[in-house]
Amino acid sequence: MFISDETIRIVRLVAEYKSITTAAEHINKVPSAISYTVKKLEESFGIELFIRKGRYIELTPAGEYFIHHSKTILDDLDALKRNTALVHEGVERELTVAVNNIVAPGALVEFISEFEQAFPSTQLKVNTEVYNGSWDALYSKKADLAIGAPHSVPSTEGIISAPIGQMDWDFVVGPTHPLATQVHPLQNAELRKYPAICIRDTSINFTRQQAWLLEGQKPVFVPDFHIAIDLIRRNVGIGYIPHHLCLPLLNAGELVKKPMQEHKHATQMFVAYRSDGMGKVRQWAAEFLLRAEMKGRLCGYF
């Protein structure tokens, strides 16, 4: 049984106005055409959707059910038409983004907000990766685009990339930690005594890296920087945290930044994306992320 969306809309209009005549006037049709459409639908169902009461009609219980559930069908049909047209125009249905966990959260929120405004019919999937996990997701085709992928591009084959800047790191300890009062540049021999708070690299096919871990030092692996910071504040361990995450806690005296004899270098970050299957959504995302002001925000500069 085929029911056109026009038939559903006509029946819903009749139910709204409780009048075939008024419904006909609303869509510039003769009442007999509206009456015929309703009658044919009722015959195809073998039930009555309306009870006729003179010039006005009311819904039967079956009619109430039809009206209630037909809206979802119309919405789905509208979405189907709209999305099919978008695919024809080169607008992807999905975009999967791998985000390095050191990317500034505020910049990511801005990107997602702007994306939803630009492509409300495209499903955006944002997955957090750690270190080389960003590259791994891109090269293994688990992601279409990577934000904040670190260090250097492993291979240019099938990948388009652009640097967005450097991420600075602060070596920090808790305000009551034994190292907090030391004023000299800390040496590795002093640091090995205390556990390093680490977040495990999510890479599978690339070499896994740590933000910082000395040979012979005990690592404490945690899932994210929020937990890492809390553990450092509690003197459970020590470690490096991205500067943009540290700054408000340093200003509040909740963390103490320490000079190091061998300080960790800033991390070069990239926006990178697959060149195959390039569509309007991926192109827009790359261009938006590579704006000068956006690159600074992703790196936590402002």
C-alpha positions in Angstrom: 0.0 0.0 0.0 1.5 3.3 -1.1 0.5 6.5 0.7 1.9 9.7 -0.6 3.1 12.5 1.7 0.6 14.7 0.0 -2.2 12.4 1.1 -0.9 12.5 4.7 -0.7 16.3 4.7 -4.2 16.6 3.4 -5.6 14.3 6.1 -3.7 16.2 8.8 -5.0 19.5 7.5 -8.6 18.2 7.6 -8.0 17.0 11.2 -6.6 20.4 12.1 -9.6 22.4 10.7 -12.2 19.8 11.3 -13.6 20.7 8.0 -13.1 19.5 4.5 -14.2 22.8 3.0 -11.8 24.9 5.2 -8.9 22.5 4.4 -9.7 22.8 0.7 -9.6 26.6 0.9 -6.3 26.5 2.7 -4.5 24.7 -0.2 -6.6 26.1 -3.1 -8.4 22.8 -3.9 -12.1 22.0 -4.4 -13.7 20.3 -1.4 -14.6 17.2 -3.6 -10.9 16.6 -4.2 -10.1 16.7 -0.5 -13.1 14.5 0.3 -12.0 12.0 -2.4 -8.5 11.8 -1.0 -9.7 11.1 2.6 -12.2 8.5 1.3 -9.6 6.6 -0.7 -7.2 6.5 2.3 -10.0 5.2 4.5 -10.9 2.5 1.9 -7.2 1.4 1.6 -7.1 1.0 5.4 -10.6 -0.5 5.6 -11.4 1.8 8.6 -12.9 5.2 9.3 -10.5 8.0 10.2 -13.3 10.6 10.6 -16.8 10.8 11.9 -19.0 13.1 9.7 -21.1 15.5 11.7 -22.8 17.8 9.2 -20.3 20.4 8.0 -17.7 19.4 10.5 -15.9 16.1 11.1 -14.1 14.6 14.1 -11.3 12.1 14.4 -12.1 8.5 15.3 -9.7 6.8 17.8 -8.0 5.2 14.7 -7.8 8.7 13.2 -6.2 10.1 16.4 -3.5 7.4 16.1 -2.9 8.2 12.5 -2.5 11.9 13.1 -0.2 11.3 16.0 2.2 9.0 14.2 2.0 10.5 10.7 4.0 13.5 11.8 7.1 11.4 12.4 6.6 9.9 8.9 6.4 13.3 7.3 9.5 14.5 9.2 11.4 11.4 8.0 10.3 12.0 4.4 11.4 15.6 4.6 14.8 14.6 6.0 15.2 12.0 3.4 14.5 14.5 0.6 16.8 17.1 2.1 19.7 14.7 2.8 19.5 13.1 -0.6 19.8 16.5 -2.2 22.7 17.4 0.1 24.5 14.1 -0.9 23.9 15.0 -4.5 25.5 18.4 -3.9 28.6 16.9 -2.3 27.7 17.4 1.3 28.8 14.4 3.4 26.3 12.7 5.7 29.0 12.1 8.4 32.3 13.6 9.5 34.5 11.9 12.0 37.1 14.0 13.7 40.0 12.8 15.9 41.0 15.4 18.5 44.3 15.3 20.3 43.6 15.6 24.0 45.9 18.6 24.4 43.7 20.8 22.1 42.1 23.7 24.0 38.5 22.7 24.8 37.1 26.2 24.2 38.3 26.1 20.6 36.7 22.7 20.1 33.4 23.9 21.4 33.5 26.9 19.0 34.2 24.5 16.1 31.4 22.2 16.9 29.0 25.1 17.4 29.8 26.6 14.0 29.7 23.2 12.4 26.2 22.5 13.6 25.1 25.9 12.2 26.7 25.3 8.8 25.7 21.6 8.4 22.7 20.7 10.6 22.0 17.5 8.5 25.5 16.1 8.8 26.3 13.9 11.8 29.5 15.0 13.5 31.5 12.5 15.5 34.3 13.8 17.7 36.6 11.3 19.3 39.4 12.1 21.7 42.8 10.6 21.0 46.1 10.8 22.8 49.4 11.7 21.0 50.0 9.5 18.0 46.5 8.1 18.4 45.4 11.2 16.3 47.6 10.1 13.4 46.6 6.5 13.8 42.9 7.3 13.6 43.5 9.3 10.4 45.7 6.8 8.6 43.6 3.8 9.6 40.5 5.6 8.2 38.8 5.7 11.6 38.7 9.5 11.2 38.3 11.9 8.2 40.1 14.8 9.9 42.5 15.2 12.8 42.8 18.3 15.0 46.1 18.8 16.9 47.9 15.8 15.6 51.4 16.1 17.1 55.1 16.5 16.1 55.3 15.7 12.3 53.3 14.2 9.5 54.2 10.5 9.3 53.5 10.2 5.5 52.0 12.6 3.0 50.4 9.8 0.9 46.6 10.5 0.9 46.9 13.1 3.6 46.7 16.9 3.5 48.2 18.7 6.5 49.0 22.1 7.8 50.7 23.3 11.0 48.6 25.3 13.4 51.2 26.2 16.0 52.9 25.0 19.1 51.5 23.8 22.4 53.5 24.9 25.4 53.9 22.6 28.5 54.4 23.5 32.2 56.1 21.1 34.6 54.0 21.3 37.8 53.8 19.9 41.3 51.3 20.3 44.1 51.7 23.4 46.3 52.7 21.2 49.3 54.9 18.8 47.3 58.5 18.4 48.5 59.7 19.8 45.2 57.5 22.9 45.5 60.0 24.9 47.5 63.0 24.1 45.4 64.2 27.1 43.4 67.0 25.5 41.3 66.3 23.8 38.0 65.2 20.3 38.8 67.4 17.4 37.7 66.3 14.0 36.6 67.8 12.3 39.6 65.5 14.3 41.9 62.4 13.7 39.7 62.7 9.9 39.5 61.8 9.6 43.2 58.2 10.6 42.4 55.6 8.9 40.1 54.9 10.6 36.8 51.2 11.2 36.0 50.7 10.0 32.4 48.0 9.6 29.9 48.4 6.6 27.7 48.9 7.1 23.9 45.9 5.7 22.1 47.9 4.7 19.0 47.8 1.1 17.8 49.8 1.2 14.6 52.3 4.0 15.5 54.9 4.2 18.2 53.3 5.2 21.5 54.7 8.2 23.3 54.5 9.8 26.7 54.3 13.5 27.4 57.0 12.8 29.9 58.4 9.8 31.7 62.0 9.3 32.9 63.8 5.9 32.6 63.2 4.0 35.9 60.4 6.3 37.0 57.1 4.9 38.0 54.2 5.9 35.8 50.6 6.4 37.0 48.3 6.1 33.9 45.1 8.1 34.0 42.4 8.8 31.3 42.5 12.6 31.0 44.1 15.8 32.1 41.4 16.7 34.6 42.3 13.6 36.7 46.0 14.2 36.1 45.7 17.7 37.5 43.8 16.6 40.6 46.3 13.9 41.3 49.2 16.3 41.0 47.4 18.7 43.3 47.1 15.9 45.8 50.9 15.1 45.5 50.2 11.6 44.1 52.7 12.4 41.3 54.3 15.1 39.2 54.2 15.8 35.5 53.7 18.1 32.5 50.4 19.7 31.7 49.5 21.9 28.7 50.0 25.6 29.6 46.5 26.7 28.8 45.1 24.1 31.3 47.7 25.1 34.0 47.4 28.8 33.8 44.3 29.4 35.9 45.5 26.9 38.5 48.9 28.5 38.7 47.4 31.9 39.2 45.2 30.5 41.9 48.2 28.9 43.7 46.7 25.4 43.2 49.7 24.2 41.2 53.4 25.2 41.2 55.4 25.5 38.1 59.0 24.4 38.4 62.1 25.0 36.3 63.7 21.9 34.7 67.2 21.2 33.8 65.9 19.4 30.7 62.6 21.1 29.9 60.1 19.4 27.5 59.9 21.1 24.1 56.7 22.6 22.9 54.6 20.3 20.7 54.1 21.2 17.1 50.5 20.5 16.2 48.7 20.0 12.8 45.3 19.9 11.3 45.3 17.0 8.8 42.6 15.3 6.7 42.2 12.6 4.2 42.2 13.7 0.6 40.0 10.8 -0.7 36.3 11.3 -0.7 36.7 15.0 -0.1 33.4 16.8 0.1 32.0 20.2 1.1 31.8 19.4 4.8 35.4 18.3 5.2 36.6 21.2 3.1 34.7 23.7 5.3 36.0 22.1 8.5 39.6 22.3 7.3 39.2 25.9 6.2 37.5 26.9 9.4 40.2 25.3 11.6 43.0 26.8 9.6 41.9 30.4 10.1 44.6 32.4 11.8 42.6 33.2 14.9 41.3 29.6 15.2 44.8 28.1 15.0 45.8 30.3 18.0 42.7 29.2 20.0 43.3 25.5 19.3 46.8 25.9 20.7 45.5 27.7 23.8 47.0 31.1 23.1 43.8 33.0 23.8 
